[in-house]
């Protein structure tokens, strides 16, 4: 019994020592849980931070919640967050126990950089998860008129169906068109030179806008956009 108590005390002390670190997260920390490292060092650090401070234990590394933790994959608050504007204050204040949800402790002692890393991982994991959800089933029949309304509200400031998107619906089948709407390949192009800073700024802004839409789309909204682009192509 004495050995068990000492071993348990030692494990608690080690965990506390790891959690007390405020610098870079060691890659050796729970590597089995972290999975394969990401190529992007910023995202890798964000993932490790999410694990180090215990967020993954309740919310899941991929935002598949465990127990009664808030579902970050579908949270409306997370969907409205911009660069931590809503998530950061909540992390610092904590969440009390409710009838349906377990409490979340305060993270008021974390630095802005650490909070930023947590926010980065939450949005990245949500984007990955929502993309999988929205592309997991065959494209349903959509409402082209409703799709036009969505397009006018969210897309027309940058795109037009008879301009840069002319013929796109003839180029792709419905499933591929849906994937292109959710995760445009043009936004993944890595620029070799940063000479055109205006272009880089516009590209980053476009990426952020598309990622925000991806986090908040419903299956019906995506189906309606596909139907609208297909209808527009048929009239061209």
N, C-alpha and C positions, 0 to 999 in steps of 0.2 A: 504493500500500500504506500509506504514511504517513497519508494522509487517512482510510483505512478504520480504522486503529488509533485515530486521534484521535476519529473519530465514534463508534466502539464505546466508547471510554473515557468520552466525554461522556454517552452513553446510560446507562452503568452508574452514573456519578456522579449523574445525574438520578434514576434509580430509587432509589439509596441515600438521596438527599435526601428523596424522597417517603416512603420506608419509615421514615425517622427521625422523622417527625412524630408527636407524641403527642396533639395536640389534635384538633379537629373535622376530618373528612376533607373535602377540597375536592370539590365536585360536578363540577369539570372533570376529575377523575381517571378516565381510561378510561371515559368516558361511553358509548361504543359497547358495551363489555362489560357495563356496569351495566344497560343497557336503560332503559326508561321509569321515571321516579322514582315512588316510592310516595307515596300521600297521607299516610300516617302517618309523621311525621318521625322517630320512634324506630326504626321498621323500616327506613326509608331509611338512617339513620345506621348501623344494624346491618349492612345489606347492603354499604355502602361500606367499613366496617371489615373485613368478611369478604374483600373484594377487596383492600384496601390491604395487609393483612398476608400475602397470598399464599395464603390458604386455598382460594379459588375455583380457583386454578390446578390443584391436585391433586384436590380434592373436587368441583369444579363448583359454579357459583353456585346451581344448583337441586339440588345434592347428587347429581348424576349423575357418579360418579367417573371420573377420567381415569387410565389406566395401572393401577398397583398400589396406589393409595391406598385406605384403608379406606372401605367403603360406609356412609356416614353415614345414608343413607336407611333402611337395614335393620339398623343396628347395635343389638345388644341393650343395650350400655352406654348409648348415647344414649337408648334407650327407657326406661331406668331412671333417667335423670338428672332431678333436680328442682332447678331454679334454679341449675344449674351444679355441683351437688354431686359429680358424677362427671366431667363434662367439664373443669371448671376445673383440678383436680389433674393431669389427663392433659395438658392444654395446657402447664402449667408444667413438667412433667417431661419431655415429649417421648416418642417411641416409637422404640426401636432397630430396625435392619434385621432383617427376618425372611425366611424362605424364600419367603413369598408376598406380603409387603407391603413397600413402600418405607418408609424411616425418616421420622419427623416430627420437626423440630427443636424445641428447647425454646422456649417463649414466656414465660420466667420474668421478662422485663423489662417485660411489659405490665402496665398498671394494672388494678385490679379492674373499673373501668368498661369498659375495652377488652375484657377477658375476658368481661364480662357482655354486651357487644354481640355478640361472636362466638357466645356461647351462645344469645342471642335469635334471631339469624339462623338458626342450625342448626335450632332447634326450629320456627321459622316455616316455613322451606323444607321441612322434613320433613313438617309437617302438610299443606302444600299438595300435596306429592308423593304422600303416602300417600292423600289424598282422591282424587286422580286415579286412582291405581292401583286403589283399592277400588271405584270407580264406573265403571271403563272397560268392564266386561263385564256382560252380563245377569245378574240375580240368580240364583244357583244354588239348588237345592232344599236346604233346611236341616233340621236336627234340632231340633224344638221343645223336646224334653226337655233337650238340651244348651243350648239358648238360655235356658231357665228358669234353669239353673245359672249361666250367665254373668250373666243379669239380676239374680239374687239376690245375686251377689257384687259386682257393679260398679254396679248401677243402683237397686236397691230402697231404698237409704237416702234417695233423693230422689224416686223415681217409683214408681207402682203401675199395673199394666195396667188395673185397674178404677177408678182414681182420675183423676189428671191425664192419663193416657194412654188413658182410655176412648174407644173409637171411633176412635183414631188410625189403626188398620190398615184401617178402612173408608173413611177419608178419602183415603188415599194408595194408589197401586198399589205393587207391591213395590220398584221402583227408586226411587220418590220416598220411600218409607218408609226405605229404606236410606240415602238422602242425608240425611234428617231425623235419623236416628240418629247419623250421622257428624258432621254440622254443623248442630245445631239452630238454626233461624232466630230463635228466641226469645232466644238468647244474643247475637245481633247487634244487638239494639235499642240505640240510642244514647240515653241518658237526657239530657234537656235540663237537668235540675236535679239537684244532688247532695244534696238535703235529707235523703233517706232513706239515710243512710250504711250502715245495716245491710243494706239491699237491695243497695247497690252492692258491699259486701263479699261477700255471698252470690253475686251475679252473677259477680264476678271469680273466686271459688272454683269455681263451676260451669263457667265457661269453661276454667279450668286443668284441671279434672278431665276434661272432655270432650276437650280437646286431647291430654291424655296417653293417653286411651283410643284416640283416632284414630291416634296414632303407633304403637300396638302391636297393633291389631286385625289378625286374619288374615281372609282371604276367608270361610273357614268360620265363624268366630265371628260375623261380621256376618250371614251367611246364617241362622245359627241364631237370632239375635236377631229377625230379620225373621219367621222361621217361628213363633217363640214369641208375638210380638205378634199375628200373624195368627190363630193358634190361640186366643189369649185373647179376641180380638174376636169370633170365631165362637161363643164360649160366652156372650157377654154378651146 
